[in-house]
Amino acid sequence: MGDLLGVTVSPVQPYSARKEYLCPGCQNTIPPGVFHLVVVPDDEPDLRRHWHHGCWHKEMRRRFGAAQASRR
């Protein structure tokens, strides 16, 4: 998914998802074996977060508006 407005978004396939993470969008867990996204700020890589795909899409709409989020 590449660089996107100062963040790099990378998909994590179910076979690669081996740990449980907390999604910052909904505060629910992402269990092992579930597709999700890793979002890494370009200037602060220590702040990488694991997001549910839908939660990240909602975050993009919240940050950038519906029209811009649909183009990403």
N, CA, C, O and CB atoms as a CASP TS submission, in Angstrom:
PFRMAT TS
TARGET T0000
AUTHOR 0000-0000-0000
METHOD Language model
MODEL 1
PARENT N/A
ATOM      1  N   MET     1       0.820  -1.193   0.000  1.00  0.00           N
ATOM      2  CA  MET     1       0.000   0.000   0.000  1.00  0.00           C
ATOM      3  C   MET     1       0.862   1.254   0.000  1.00  0.00           C
ATOM      4  O   MET     1       0.427   2.318  -0.439  1.00  0.00           O
ATOM      5  CB  MET     1      -0.932   0.000   1.199  1.00  0.00           C
ATOM      6  N   GLY     2       2.064   1.122   0.485  1.00  0.00           N
ATOM      7  CA  GLY     2       3.039   2.173   0.293  1.00  0.00           C
ATOM      8  C   GLY     2       2.882   3.404   1.155  1.00  0.00           C
ATOM      9  O   GLY     2       2.123   3.433   2.124  1.00  0.00           O
ATOM     10  N   ASP     3       3.631   4.425   0.761  1.00  0.00           N
ATOM     11  CA  ASP     3       3.667   5.681   1.507  1.00  0.00           C
ATOM     12  C   ASP     3       2.382   6.465   1.254  1.00  0.00           C
ATOM     13  O   ASP     3       1.955   6.622   0.110  1.00  0.00           O
ATOM     14  CB  ASP     3       4.908   6.525   1.109  1.00  0.00           C
ATOM     15  N   LEU     4       1.777   6.949   2.321  1.00  0.00           N
ATOM     16  CA  LEU     4       0.490   7.627   2.210  1.00  0.00           C
ATOM     17  C   LEU     4       0.445   8.795   3.183  1.00  0.00           C
ATOM     18  O   LEU     4       0.184   8.614   4.372  1.00  0.00           O
ATOM     19  CB  LEU     4      -0.676   6.648   2.479  1.00  0.00           C
ATOM     20  N   LEU     5       0.696   9.970   2.681  1.00  0.00           N
ATOM     21  CA  LEU     5       0.618  11.171   3.511  1.00  0.00           C
ATOM     22  C   LEU     5       1.392  11.061   4.814  1.00  0.00           C
ATOM     23  O   LEU     5       0.861  11.350   5.886  1.00  0.00           O
ATOM     24  CB  LEU     5      -0.809  11.479   3.814  1.00  0.00           C
ATOM     25  N   GLY     6       2.627  10.648   4.720  1.00  0.00           N
ATOM     26  CA  GLY     6       3.472  10.596   5.899  1.00  0.00           C
ATOM     27  C   GLY     6       3.439   9.302   6.671  1.00  0.00           C
ATOM     28  O   GLY     6       4.061   9.203   7.728  1.00  0.00           O
ATOM     29  N   VAL     7       2.730   8.302   6.174  1.00  0.00           N
ATOM     30  CA  VAL     7       2.718   6.989   6.816  1.00  0.00           C
ATOM     31  C   VAL     7       2.899   5.913   5.759  1.00  0.00           C
ATOM     32  O   VAL     7       2.558   6.103   4.591  1.00  0.00           O
ATOM     33  CB  VAL     7       1.402   6.764   7.605  1.00  0.00           C
ATOM     34  N   THR     8       3.430   4.803   6.177  1.00  0.00           N
ATOM     35  CA  THR     8       3.524   3.631   5.316  1.00  0.00           C
ATOM     36  C   THR     8       2.539   2.606   5.836  1.00  0.00           C
ATOM     37  O   THR     8       2.552   2.261   7.017  1.00  0.00           O
ATOM     38  CB  THR     8       4.979   3.054   5.274  1.00  0.00           C
ATOM     39  N   VAL     9       1.686   2.122   4.950  1.00  0.00           N
ATOM     40  CA  VAL     9       0.658   1.149   5.311  1.00  0.00           C
ATOM     41  C   VAL     9       1.004  -0.173   4.629  1.00  0.00           C
ATOM     42  O   VAL     9       1.136  -0.233   3.406  1.00  0.00           O
ATOM     43  CB  VAL     9      -0.778   1.648   4.898  1.00  0.00           C
ATOM     44  N   SER    10       1.148  -1.226   5.424  1.00  0.00           N
ATOM     45  CA  SER    10       1.504  -2.535   4.893  1.00  0.00           C
ATOM     46  C   SER    10       0.476  -3.576   5.340  1.00  0.00           C
ATOM     47  O   SER    10       0.108  -3.617   6.514  1.00  0.00           O
ATOM     48  CB  SER    10       2.925  -2.941   5.349  1.00  0.00           C
ATOM     49  N   PRO    11       0.013  -4.413   4.414  1.00  0.00           N
ATOM     50  CA  PRO    11      -0.927  -5.464   4.798  1.00  0.00           C
ATOM     51  C   PRO    11      -0.212  -6.615   5.494  1.00  0.00           C
ATOM     52  O   PRO    11       0.937  -6.924   5.181  1.00  0.00           O
ATOM     53  CB  PRO    11      -1.677  -5.979   3.571  1.00  0.00           C
ATOM     54  N   VAL    12      -0.894  -7.238   6.431  1.00  0.00           N
ATOM     55  CA  VAL    12      -0.397  -8.442   7.102  1.00  0.00           C
ATOM     56  C   VAL    12      -1.377  -9.563   6.776  1.00  0.00           C
ATOM     57  O   VAL    12      -2.531  -9.538   7.204  1.00  0.00           O
ATOM     58  CB  VAL    12      -0.252  -8.231   8.672  1.00  0.00           C
ATOM     59  N   GLN    13      -0.908 -10.533   6.021  1.00  0.00           N
ATOM     60  CA  GLN    13      -1.759 -11.654   5.631  1.00  0.00           C
ATOM     61  C   GLN    13      -2.035 -12.563   6.835  1.00  0.00           C
ATOM     62  O   GLN    13      -1.230 -12.616   7.765  1.00  0.00           O
ATOM     63  CB  GLN    13      -1.099 -12.459   4.487  1.00  0.00           C
ATOM     64  N   PRO    14      -3.160 -13.271   6.822  1.00  0.00           N
ATOM     65  CA  PRO    14      -3.513 -14.124   7.963  1.00  0.00           C
ATOM     66  C   PRO    14      -2.428 -15.127   8.363  1.00  0.00           C
ATOM     67  O   PRO    14      -2.225 -15.380   9.550  1.00  0.00           O
ATOM     68  CB  PRO    14      -4.768 -14.869   7.650  1.00  0.00           C
ATOM     69  N   TYR    15      -1.738 -15.694   7.381  1.00  0.00           N
ATOM     70  CA  TYR    15      -0.706 -16.681   7.708  1.00  0.00           C
ATOM     71  C   TYR    15       0.518 -16.047   8.371  1.00  0.00           C
ATOM     72  O   TYR    15       1.322 -16.745   8.990  1.00  0.00           O
ATOM     73  CB  TYR    15      -0.279 -17.419   6.450  1.00  0.00           C
ATOM     74  N   SER    16       0.659 -14.719   8.241  1.00  0.00           N
ATOM     75  CA  SER    16       1.786 -14.015   8.861  1.00  0.00           C
ATOM     76  C   SER    16       1.424 -13.376  10.197  1.00  0.00           C
ATOM     77  O   SER    16       2.303 -12.945  10.944  1.00  0.00           O
ATOM     78  CB  SER    16       2.304 -12.954   7.924  1.00  0.00           C
ATOM     79  N   ALA    17       0.140 -13.318  10.492  1.00  0.00           N
ATOM     80  CA  ALA    17      -0.334 -12.670  11.725  1.00  0.00           C
ATOM     81  C   ALA    17      -0.268 -13.682  12.861  1.00  0.00           C
ATOM     82  O   ALA    17      -1.172 -14.501  13.024  1.00  0.00           O
ATOM     83  CB  ALA    17      -1.796 -12.116  11.556  1.00  0.00           C
ATOM     84  N   ARG    18       0.800 -13.622  13.643  1.00  0.00           N
ATOM     85  CA  ARG    18       1.041 -14.649  14.656  1.00  0.00           C
ATOM     86  C   ARG    18       0.850 -14.166  16.083  1.00  0.00           C
ATOM     87  O   ARG    18       0.891 -14.962  17.021  1.00  0.00           O
ATOM     88  CB  ARG    18       2.420 -15.180  14.506  1.00  0.00           C
ATOM     89  N   LYS    19       0.638 -12.854  16.255  1.00  0.00           N
ATOM     90  CA  LYS    19       0.475 -12.304  17.603  1.00  0.00           C
ATOM     91  C   LYS    19      -0.849 -11.560  17.699  1.00  0.00           C
ATOM     92  O   LYS    19      -1.464 -11.221  16.688  1.00  0.00           O
ATOM     93  CB  LYS    19       1.652 -11.364  17.964  1.00  0.00           C
ATOM     94  N   GLU    20      -1.269 -11.316  18.914  1.00  0.00           N
ATOM     95  CA  GLU    20      -2.461 -10.515  19.156  1.00  0.00           C
ATOM     96  C   GLU    20      -2.048  -9.048  19.310  1.00  0.00           C
ATOM     97  O   GLU    20      -1.051  -8.742  19.963  1.00  0.00           O
ATOM     98  CB  GLU    20      -3.227 -11.018  20.422  1.00  0.00           C
ATOM     99  N   TYR    21      -2.820  -8.153  18.706  1.00  0.00           N
ATOM    100  CA  TYR    21      -2.554  -6.723  18.791  1.00  0.00           C
ATOM    101  C   TYR    21      -3.827  -5.994  19.189  1.00  0.00           C
ATOM    102  O   TYR    21      -4.927  -6.531  19.063  1.00  0.00           O
ATOM    103  CB  TYR    21      -2.009  -6.181  17.450  1.00  0.00           C
ATOM    104  N   LEU    22      -3.670  -4.776  19.666  1.00  0.00           N
ATOM    105  CA  LEU    22      -4.803  -3.925  20.003  1.00  0.00           C
ATOM    106  C   LEU    22      -4.958  -2.870  18.917  1.00  0.00           C
ATOM    107  O   LEU    22      -4.032  -2.103  18.654  1.00  0.00           O
ATOM    108  CB  LEU    22      -4.617  -3.265  21.400  1.00  0.00           C
ATOM    109  N   CYS    23      -6.118  -2.833  18.292  1.00  0.00           N
ATOM    110  CA  CYS    23      -6.389  -1.866  17.237  1.00  0.00           C
ATOM    111  C   CYS    23      -6.672  -0.501  17.873  1.00  0.00           C
ATOM    112  O   CYS    23      -7.560  -0.396  18.719  1.00  0.00           O
ATOM    113  CB  CYS    23      -7.587  -2.328  16.349  1.00  0.00           C
ATOM    114  N   PRO    24      -5.934   0.546  17.482  1.00  0.00           N
ATOM    115  CA  PRO    24      -6.181   1.865  18.056  1.00  0.00           C
ATOM    116  C   PRO    24      -7.489   2.495  17.572  1.00  0.00           C
ATOM    117  O   PRO    24      -7.956   3.473  18.156  1.00  0.00           O
ATOM    118  CB  PRO    24      -5.032   2.779  17.728  1.00  0.00           C
ATOM    119  N   GLY    25      -8.074   1.951  16.527  1.00  0.00           N
ATOM    120  CA  GLY    25      -9.313   2.506  15.999  1.00  0.00           C
ATOM    121  C   GLY    25     -10.533   2.130  16.817  1.00  0.00           C
ATOM    122  O   GLY    25     -11.404   2.966  17.060  1.00  0.00           O
ATOM    123  N   CYS    26     -10.600   0.861  17.246  1.00  0.00           N
ATOM    124  CA  CYS    26     -11.777   0.382  17.976  1.00  0.00           C
ATOM    125  C   CYS    26     -11.450  -0.125  19.372  1.00  0.00           C
ATOM    126  O   CYS    26     -12.350  -0.471  20.137  1.00  0.00           O
ATOM    127  CB  CYS    26     -12.448  -0.712  17.197  1.00  0.00           C
ATOM    128  N   GLN    27     -10.173  -0.171  19.702  1.00  0.00           N
ATOM    129  CA  GLN    27      -9.705  -0.654  21.004  1.00  0.00           C
ATOM    130  C   GLN    27     -10.038  -2.131  21.244  1.00  0.00           C
ATOM    131  O   GLN    27     -10.058  -2.583  22.389  1.00  0.00           O
ATOM    132  CB  GLN    27     -10.312   0.190  22.111  1.00  0.00           C
ATOM    133  N   ASN    28     -10.299  -2.881  20.173  1.00  0.00           N
ATOM    134  CA  ASN    28     -10.509  -4.322  20.274  1.00  0.00           C
ATOM    135  C   ASN    28      -9.255  -5.039  19.793  1.00  0.00           C
ATOM    136  O   ASN    28      -8.413  -4.464  19.103  1.00  0.00           O
ATOM    137  CB  ASN    28     -11.752  -4.768  19.451  1.00  0.00           C
ATOM    138  N   THR    29      -9.154  -6.299  20.169  1.00  0.00           N
ATOM    139  CA  THR    29      -7.971  -7.053  19.779  1.00  0.00           C
ATOM    140  C   THR    29      -8.066  -7.523  18.332  1.00  0.00           C
ATOM    141  O   THR    29      -9.149  -7.739  17.789  1.00  0.00           O
ATOM    142  CB  THR    29      -7.777  -8.247  20.706  1.00  0.00           C
ATOM    143  N   ILE    30      -6.903  -7.670  17.738  1.00  0.00           N
ATOM    144  CA  ILE    30      -6.755  -8.321  16.440  1.00  0.00           C
ATOM    145  C   ILE    30      -6.110  -9.663  16.763  1.00  0.00           C
ATOM    146  O   ILE    30      -4.916  -9.715  17.061  1.00  0.00           O
ATOM    147  CB  ILE    30      -5.882  -7.448  15.397  1.00  0.00           C
ATOM    148  N   PRO    31      -6.873 -10.742  16.710  1.00  0.00           N
ATOM    149  CA  PRO    31      -6.304 -12.032  17.092  1.00  0.00           C
ATOM    150  C   PRO    31      -5.328 -12.570  16.047  1.00  0.00           C
ATOM    151  O   PRO    31      -5.339 -12.121  14.901  1.00  0.00           O
ATOM    152  CB  PRO    31      -7.414 -13.037  17.319  1.00  0.00           C
ATOM    153  N   PRO    32      -4.491 -13.522  16.430  1.00  0.00           N
ATOM    154  CA  PRO    32      -3.605 -14.160  15.456  1.00  0.00           C
ATOM    155  C   PRO    32      -4.422 -14.769  14.317  1.00  0.00           C
ATOM    156  O   PRO    32      -5.527 -15.267  14.536  1.00  0.00           O
ATOM    157  CB  PRO    32      -2.737 -15.244  16.137  1.00  0.00           C
ATOM    158  N   GLY    33      -3.885 -14.728  13.129  1.00  0.00           N
ATOM    159  CA  GLY    33      -4.542 -15.332  11.976  1.00  0.00           C
ATOM    160  C   GLY    33      -5.561 -14.447  11.293  1.00  0.00           C
ATOM    161  O   GLY    33      -6.320 -14.926  10.450  1.00  0.00           O
ATOM    162  N   VAL    34      -5.601 -13.157  11.634  1.00  0.00           N
ATOM    163  CA  VAL    34      -6.566 -12.236  11.032  1.00  0.00           C
ATOM    164  C   VAL    34      -5.826 -11.199  10.184  1.00  0.00           C
ATOM    165  O   VAL    34      -4.850 -10.598  10.632  1.00  0.00           O
ATOM    166  CB  VAL    34      -7.423 -11.537  12.128  1.00  0.00           C
ATOM    167  N   PHE    35      -6.302 -11.002   8.959  1.00  0.00           N
ATOM    168  CA  PHE    35      -5.741  -9.970   8.094  1.00  0.00           C
ATOM    169  C   PHE    35      -5.888  -8.615   8.778  1.00  0.00           C
ATOM    170  O   PHE    35      -6.933  -8.312   9.354  1.00  0.00           O
ATOM    171  CB  PHE    35      -6.437  -9.968   6.702  1.00  0.00           C
ATOM    172  N   HIS    36      -4.835  -7.803   8.709  1.00  0.00           N
ATOM    173  CA  HIS    36      -4.879  -6.449   9.249  1.00  0.00           C
ATOM    174  C   HIS    36      -3.799  -5.611   8.585  1.00  0.00           C
ATOM    175  O   HIS    36      -3.070  -6.099   7.722  1.00  0.00           O
ATOM    176  CB  HIS    36      -4.700  -6.457  10.789  1.00  0.00           C
ATOM    177  N   LEU    37      -3.696  -4.353   8.986  1.00  0.00           N
ATOM    178  CA  LEU    37      -2.724  -3.431   8.410  1.00  0.00           C
ATOM    179  C   LEU    37      -1.762  -2.939   9.473  1.00  0.00           C
ATOM    180  O   LEU    37      -2.145  -2.740  10.626  1.00  0.00           O
ATOM    181  CB  LEU    37      -3.427  -2.250   7.745  1.00  0.00           C
ATOM    182  N   VAL    38      -0.517  -2.744   9.082  1.00  0.00           N
ATOM    183  CA  VAL    38       0.473  -2.111   9.945  1.00  0.00           C
ATOM    184  C   VAL    38       0.702  -0.713   9.390  1.00  0.00           C
ATOM    185  O   VAL    38       1.053  -0.545   8.222  1.00  0.00           O
ATOM    186  CB  VAL    38       1.818  -2.943  10.013  1.00  0.00           C
ATOM    187  N   VAL    39       0.500   0.290  10.244  1.00  0.00           N
ATOM    188  CA  VAL    39       0.648   1.686   9.850  1.00  0.00           C
ATOM    189  C   VAL    39       1.843   2.259  10.601  1.00  0.00           C
ATOM    190  O   VAL    39       1.874   2.265  11.832  1.00  0.00           O
ATOM    191  CB  VAL    39      -0.657   2.508  10.144  1.00  0.00           C
ATOM    192  N   VAL    40       2.833   2.743   9.838  1.00  0.00           N
ATOM    193  CA  VAL    40       4.069   3.254  10.429  1.00  0.00           C
ATOM    194  C   VAL    40       4.263   4.706  10.002  1.00  0.00           C
ATOM    195  O   VAL    40       4.421   4.979   8.812  1.00  0.00           O
ATOM    196  CB  VAL    40       5.294   2.385  10.006  1.00  0.00           C
ATOM    197  N   PRO    41       4.255   5.644  10.956  1.00  0.00           N
ATOM    198  CA  PRO    41       4.568   7.032  10.598  1.00  0.00           C
ATOM    199  C   PRO    41       6.005   7.117  10.058  1.00  0.00           C
ATOM    200  O   PRO    41       6.932   6.565  10.652  1.00  0.00           O
ATOM    201  CB  PRO    41       4.387   7.975  11.833  1.00  0.00           C
ATOM    202  N   ASP    42       6.174   7.808   8.937  1.00  0.00           N
ATOM    203  CA  ASP    42       7.490   7.886   8.303  1.00  0.00           C
ATOM    204  C   ASP    42       8.540   8.530   9.202  1.00  0.00           C
ATOM    205  O   ASP    42       9.703   8.125   9.193  1.00  0.00           O
ATOM    206  CB  ASP    42       7.390   8.659   7.009  1.00  0.00           C
ATOM    207  N   ASP    43       8.135   9.525   9.973  1.00  0.00           N
ATOM    208  CA  ASP    43       9.107  10.232  10.806  1.00  0.00           C
ATOM    209  C   ASP    43       9.202   9.689  12.230  1.00  0.00           C
ATOM    210  O   ASP    43      10.056  10.137  12.996  1.00  0.00           O
ATOM    211  CB  ASP    43       8.758  11.687  10.855  1.00  0.00           C
ATOM    212  N   GLU    44       8.344   8.731  12.605  1.00  0.00           N
ATOM    213  CA  GLU    44       8.388   8.131  13.941  1.00  0.00           C
ATOM    214  C   GLU    44       8.097   6.634  13.865  1.00  0.00           C
ATOM    215  O   GLU    44       7.021   6.201  14.280  1.00  0.00           O
ATOM    216  CB  GLU    44       7.379   8.824  14.880  1.00  0.00           C
ATOM    217  N   PRO    45       9.020   5.841  13.350  1.00  0.00           N
ATOM    218  CA  PRO    45       8.758   4.418  13.155  1.00  0.00           C
ATOM    219  C   PRO    45       8.468   3.646  14.438  1.00  0.00           C
ATOM    220  O   PRO    45       7.897   2.557  14.386  1.00  0.00           O
ATOM    221  CB  PRO    45       9.917   3.797  12.472  1.00  0.00           C
ATOM    222  N   ASP    46       8.853   4.195  15.586  1.00  0.00           N
ATOM    223  CA  ASP    46       8.544   3.518  16.844  1.00  0.00           C
ATOM    224  C   ASP    46       7.064   3.578  17.184  1.00  0.00           C
ATOM    225  O   ASP    46       6.610   2.876  18.087  1.00  0.00           O
ATOM    226  CB  ASP    46       9.348   4.125  17.969  1.00  0.00           C
ATOM    227  N   LEU    47       6.311   4.401  16.480  1.00  0.00           N
ATOM    228  CA  LEU    47       4.880   4.531  16.741  1.00  0.00           C
ATOM    229  C   LEU    47       4.031   3.686  15.800  1.00  0.00           C
ATOM    230  O   LEU    47       2.872   4.012  15.543  1.00  0.00           O
ATOM    231  CB  LEU    47       4.469   5.976  16.629  1.00  0.00           C
ATOM    232  N   ARG    48       4.599   2.609  15.289  1.00  0.00           N
ATOM    233  CA  ARG    48       3.834   1.746  14.383  1.00  0.00           C
ATOM    234  C   ARG    48       2.677   1.116  15.143  1.00  0.00           C
ATOM    235  O   ARG    48       2.797   0.774  16.319  1.00  0.00           O
ATOM    236  CB  ARG    48       4.740   0.647  13.759  1.00  0.00           C
ATOM    237  N   ARG    49       1.555   0.970  14.447  1.00  0.00           N
ATOM    238  CA  ARG    49       0.350   0.401  15.042  1.00  0.00           C
ATOM    239  C   ARG    49      -0.277  -0.593  14.082  1.00  0.00           C
ATOM    240  O   ARG    49      -0.143  -0.483  12.863  1.00  0.00           O
ATOM    241  CB  ARG    49      -0.658   1.506  15.409  1.00  0.00           C
ATOM    242  N   HIS    50      -0.963  -1.563  14.661  1.00  0.00           N
ATOM    243  CA  HIS    50      -1.679  -2.582  13.892  1.00  0.00           C
ATOM    244  C   HIS    50      -3.163  -2.232  13.926  1.00  0.00           C
ATOM    245  O   HIS    50      -3.741  -2.063  14.999  1.00  0.00           O
ATOM    246  CB  HIS    50      -1.420  -4.029  14.463  1.00  0.00           C
ATOM    247  N   TRP    51      -3.778  -2.125  12.746  1.00  0.00           N
ATOM    248  CA  TRP    51      -5.169  -1.704  12.610  1.00  0.00           C
ATOM    249  C   TRP    51      -5.991  -2.775  11.898  1.00  0.00           C
ATOM    250  O   TRP    51      -5.491  -3.463  11.008  1.00  0.00           O
ATOM    251  CB  TRP    51      -5.254  -0.373  11.847  1.00  0.00           C
ATOM    252  N   HIS    52      -7.262  -2.911  12.299  1.00  0.00           N
ATOM    253  CA  HIS    52      -8.213  -3.648  11.467  1.00  0.00           C
ATOM    254  C   HIS    52      -8.338  -2.866  10.152  1.00  0.00           C
ATOM    255  O   HIS    52      -8.244  -1.639  10.141  1.00  0.00           O
ATOM    256  CB  HIS    52      -9.629  -3.821  12.193  1.00  0.00           C
ATOM    257  N   HIS    53      -8.547  -3.573   9.072  1.00  0.00           N
ATOM    258  CA  HIS    53      -8.680  -2.922   7.768  1.00  0.00           C
ATOM    259  C   HIS    53      -9.812  -1.892   7.793  1.00  0.00           C
ATOM    260  O   HIS    53      -9.622  -0.764   7.338  1.00  0.00           O
ATOM    261  CB  HIS    53      -8.935  -3.971   6.663  1.00  0.00           C
ATOM    262  N   GLY    54     -10.963  -2.255   8.308  1.00  0.00           N
ATOM    263  CA  GLY    54     -12.105  -1.348   8.355  1.00  0.00           C
ATOM    264  C   GLY    54     -11.873  -0.153   9.252  1.00  0.00           C
ATOM    265  O   GLY    54     -12.304   0.956   8.935  1.00  0.00           O
ATOM    266  N   CYS    55     -11.199  -0.364  10.361  1.00  0.00           N
ATOM    267  CA  CYS    55     -10.899   0.746  11.274  1.00  0.00           C
ATOM    268  C   CYS    55      -9.963   1.750  10.624  1.00  0.00           C
ATOM    269  O   CYS    55     -10.129   2.957  10.803  1.00  0.00           O
ATOM    270  CB  CYS    55     -10.280   0.221  12.575  1.00  0.00           C
ATOM    271  N   TRP    56      -8.978   1.266   9.868  1.00  0.00           N
ATOM    272  CA  TRP    56      -8.070   2.187   9.187  1.00  0.00           C
ATOM    273  C   TRP    56      -8.820   2.975   8.115  1.00  0.00           C
ATOM    274  O   TRP    56      -8.580   4.169   7.938  1.00  0.00           O
ATOM    275  CB  TRP    56      -6.886   1.420   8.562  1.00  0.00           C
ATOM    276  N   HIS    57      -9.722   2.311   7.402  1.00  0.00           N
ATOM    277  CA  HIS    57     -10.509   3.008   6.390  1.00  0.00           C
ATOM    278  C   HIS    57     -11.341   4.119   7.041  1.00  0.00           C
ATOM    279  O   HIS    57     -11.408   5.226   6.508  1.00  0.00           O
ATOM    280  CB  HIS    57     -11.425   2.015   5.634  1.00  0.00           C
ATOM    281  N   LYS    58     -11.965   3.842   8.166  1.00  0.00           N
ATOM    282  CA  LYS    58     -12.728   4.867   8.895  1.00  0.00           C
ATOM    283  C   LYS    58     -11.822   6.001   9.364  1.00  0.00           C
ATOM    284  O   LYS    58     -12.217   7.166   9.328  1.00  0.00           O
ATOM    285  CB  LYS    58     -13.451   4.243  10.101  1.00  0.00           C
ATOM    286  N   GLU    59     -10.617   5.669   9.800  1.00  0.00           N
ATOM    287  CA  GLU    59      -9.666   6.693  10.236  1.00  0.00           C
ATOM    288  C   GLU    59      -9.279   7.601   9.068  1.00  0.00           C
ATOM    289  O   GLU    59      -9.167   8.816   9.231  1.00  0.00           O
ATOM    290  CB  GLU    59      -8.407   6.037  10.843  1.00  0.00           C
ATOM    291  N   MET    60      -9.078   7.014   7.907  1.00  0.00           N
ATOM    292  CA  MET    60      -8.747   7.808   6.724  1.00  0.00           C
ATOM    293  C   MET    60      -9.893   8.761   6.387  1.00  0.00           C
ATOM    294  O   MET    60      -9.656   9.922   6.054  1.00  0.00           O
ATOM    295  CB  MET    60      -8.440   6.888   5.521  1.00  0.00           C
ATOM    296  N   ARG    61     -11.117   8.282   6.470  1.00  0.00           N
ATOM    297  CA  ARG    61     -12.279   9.139   6.213  1.00  0.00           C
ATOM    298  C   ARG    61     -12.353  10.259   7.250  1.00  0.00           C
ATOM    299  O   ARG    61     -12.669  11.401   6.915  1.00  0.00           O
ATOM    300  CB  ARG    61     -13.586   8.307   6.228  1.00  0.00           C
ATOM    301  N   ARG    62     -12.064   9.932   8.497  1.00  0.00           N
ATOM    302  CA  ARG    62     -12.110  10.927   9.559  1.00  0.00           C
ATOM    303  C   ARG    62     -11.032  12.000   9.328  1.00  0.00           C
ATOM    304  O   ARG    62     -11.292  13.195   9.464  1.00  0.00           O
ATOM    305  CB  ARG    62     -11.923  10.251  10.941  1.00  0.00           C
ATOM    306  N   ARG    63      -9.834  11.555   8.983  1.00  0.00           N
ATOM    307  CA  ARG    63      -8.714  12.491   8.809  1.00  0.00           C
ATOM    308  C   ARG    63      -8.809  13.322   7.542  1.00  0.00           C
ATOM    309  O   ARG    63      -8.545  14.525   7.565  1.00  0.00           O
ATOM    310  CB  ARG    63      -7.419  11.738   8.803  1.00  0.00           C
ATOM    311  N   PHE    64      -9.182  12.695   6.442  1.00  0.00           N
ATOM    312  CA  PHE    64      -9.048  13.333   5.148  1.00  0.00           C
ATOM    313  C   PHE    64     -10.338  13.526   4.385  1.00  0.00           C
ATOM    314  O   PHE    64     -10.316  14.072   3.282  1.00  0.00           O
ATOM    315  CB  PHE    64      -8.136  12.558   4.330  1.00  0.00           C
ATOM    316  N   GLY    65     -11.449  13.104   4.925  1.00  0.00           N
ATOM    317  CA  GLY    65     -12.728  13.275   4.259  1.00  0.00           C
ATOM    318  C   GLY    65     -13.043  12.123   3.330  1.00  0.00           C
ATOM    319  O   GLY    65     -12.148  11.406   2.881  1.00  0.00           O
ATOM    320  N   ALA    66     -14.302  11.954   3.050  1.00  0.00           N
ATOM    321  CA  ALA    66     -14.779  10.815   2.257  1.00  0.00           C
ATOM    322  C   ALA    66     -14.211  10.800   0.848  1.00  0.00           C
ATOM    323  O   ALA    66     -13.841   9.738   0.346  1.00  0.00           O
ATOM    324  CB  ALA    66     -16.285  10.830   2.187  1.00  0.00           C
ATOM    325  N   ALA    67     -14.133  11.960   0.198  1.00  0.00           N
ATOM    326  CA  ALA    67     -13.668  11.999  -1.189  1.00  0.00           C
ATOM    327  C   ALA    67     -12.215  11.585  -1.310  1.00  0.00           C
ATOM    328  O   ALA    67     -11.873  10.799  -2.193  1.00  0.00           O
ATOM    329  CB  ALA    67     -13.853  13.387  -1.766  1.00  0.00           C
ATOM    330  N   GLN    68     -11.349  12.095  -0.442  1.00  0.00           N
ATOM    331  CA  GLN    68      -9.929  11.760  -0.518  1.00  0.00           C
ATOM    332  C   GLN    68      -9.673  10.332  -0.074  1.00  0.00           C
ATOM    333  O   GLN    68      -8.829   9.654  -0.659  1.00  0.00           O
ATOM    334  CB  GLN    68      -9.110  12.721   0.331  1.00  0.00           C
ATOM    335  N   ALA    69     -10.380   9.853   0.950  1.00  0.00           N
ATOM    336  CA  ALA    69     -10.144   8.501   1.453  1.00  0.00           C
ATOM    337  C   ALA    69     -10.482   7.463   0.401  1.00  0.00           C
ATOM    338  O   ALA    69      -9.832   6.420   0.341  1.00  0.00           O
ATOM    339  CB  ALA    69     -10.962   8.247   2.716  1.00  0.00           C
ATOM    340  N   SER    70     -11.488   7.724  -0.438  1.00  0.00           N
ATOM    341  CA  SER    70     -11.856   6.747  -1.464  1.00  0.00           C
ATOM    342  C   SER    70     -10.818   6.671  -2.579  1.00  0.00           C
ATOM    343  O   SER    70     -10.778   5.680  -3.308  1.00  0.00           O
ATOM    344  CB  SER    70     -13.215   7.094  -2.050  1.00  0.00           C
ATOM    345  N   ARG    71      -9.983   7.688  -2.729  1.00  0.00           N
ATOM    346  CA  ARG    71      -8.934   7.677  -3.762  1.00  0.00           C
ATOM    347  C   ARG    71      -7.668   6.967  -3.310  1.00  0.00           C
ATOM    348  O   ARG    71      -6.797   6.723  -4.145  1.00  0.00           O
ATOM    349  CB  ARG    71      -8.593   9.092  -4.167  1.00  0.00           C
ATOM    350  N   ARG    72      -7.520   6.631  -2.070  1.00  0.00           N
ATOM    351  CA  ARG    72      -6.299   6.036  -1.526  1.00  0.00           C
ATOM    352  C   ARG    72      -6.268   4.559  -1.799  1.00  0.00           C
ATOM    353  O   ARG    72      -5.315   3.881  -1.417  1.00  0.00           O
ATOM    354  CB  ARG    72      -6.185   6.291  -0.030  1.00  0.00           C
TER
END
